[in-house]
């Protein structure tokens, strides 16, 4: 395991900026002049160039398998002595003006944890499980296949959608460090669209309407002054590169290309997971290279981790064969005993995770 150090390669900034549609300024002077997105992109590129993969965990410091709300805790930290290099958060609830996200985490707490993670040299990434702008149904409400079309083609629906995006813009613009400088973060909207479990999934909207949703998202946030975000595109498992690229919104809208692939079925599902994850990451790496983007394993995991050596014998070989900039596993719910994706002290996979965390390929952050 190596502690992650945010090294900035000054001479490489111009090429890194060119891979993004973020419109970040390019300078050649003091590093303090670099924008939040340039600095974040440099951190990601530096990790990838070093041949390591940053490990991430969703909601890591705000609750764990048997605790909630404590300060300074982390199941990952308590197992291996280090924080995840990447921390993942969700914005669901901002669009309705809630003070807590859909999993009950205060947005003020998330903001403070983003600041702390950035200060220790880590990365923050956001998903958005939102309520739709048409009838307020949650992300898993999939009975109406007109939602996306009405959000992007009907003026009333589009205005309501833009109001939701304004709430996100306010939050992103509020992410500043102790010196008042904006903190660069990753935003991963409209994820897993190759499946049908979200109302923006492929069976529920046209290719053109899905792309329009991306375009409105990006143009609206840009217009509201959001200049500290890198955008990640992340389908679920795919059969081939054509399926992966079918709904790609365009190079000018995307900075990071990734994939979400979960391990289902316990030990019996191991071979399928290896095959699906390896195929997806191979495609991700090809797309990243041909489109000058940063590759990532944006979401993965094995619920309850019933395979004791999962970290060293399943995930690690997949990453070694297909190295990407970072990998994120999902959350350890405090109120659902079997819903966890990272080990906690005493879990049978803890030893495998300790070995995984010490492997030269994997990066975490020392406390």
C-alpha angles and dihedrals in degrees: 000000000000125000109241113246117189099232115182118208102207096190091054098052096095093057093043092051091051091061092065138069091209095106093226114170120251119223136170102206137069115000088232087071093063116104124244092255093049091051092047092047089050091053091052094044092047092054092049093046090052090057095242133123119223113226119224139187131193118245088350102163101035101062140353142190095296105011141057136196098003119144121240095011130126131163089219092050092048092051102044106011096247138088122240112267088224126043120195126207138178128229098198107136098033090092091060095044095252121157091216127052122237091276093051098259114141112240089223089059091049090052091052092048091049089054091048093047092049091049092055089052099260137131130248124205130184135206123188121220094178137173110249121255095234108058103354095249116158123251092271095053100111104158094101117063093186098070100096093040091053092046094054104030106034116073094220092049092045092050090052090048091050090052088057090050090050089061090053092048091054090053096045091048090052093060102103134146127237090279093053094253117139117255117229115233139172120246118199108187128175093016128178090022092154087074129065103231096095125058089242092056122125096258090055105048140029123257091247094049092049090052091047089055090055092046093050091046093053099039093047095049090046091051091052093057100261102153100147100074134097112199123226126202112205125173120182120248112325136196097222146345092274091061090045093054098037094098099024105141096214139278093272090062101044134065102167129038119203146146138228115222124162131196110239130181101036117246090347090061097051098098092047091050093049091050096045096043093046092049092048095048092046088056091045091054092048092050092045091053096045095043098037095243135137115258123223143168092231100186135004144132147130113254112240088358095245091176103081095204094040095124098053102028103035114022099030096055090049091053093043091055092043109028115193133172096262145351126210128198121198129256137295102230114213093202100044109059096201097041104092134114105184123057123255125205110296097017113136092241094053094097091050089050092050090054090045091052091052095049114114090237095059128076128199130159121257114232 
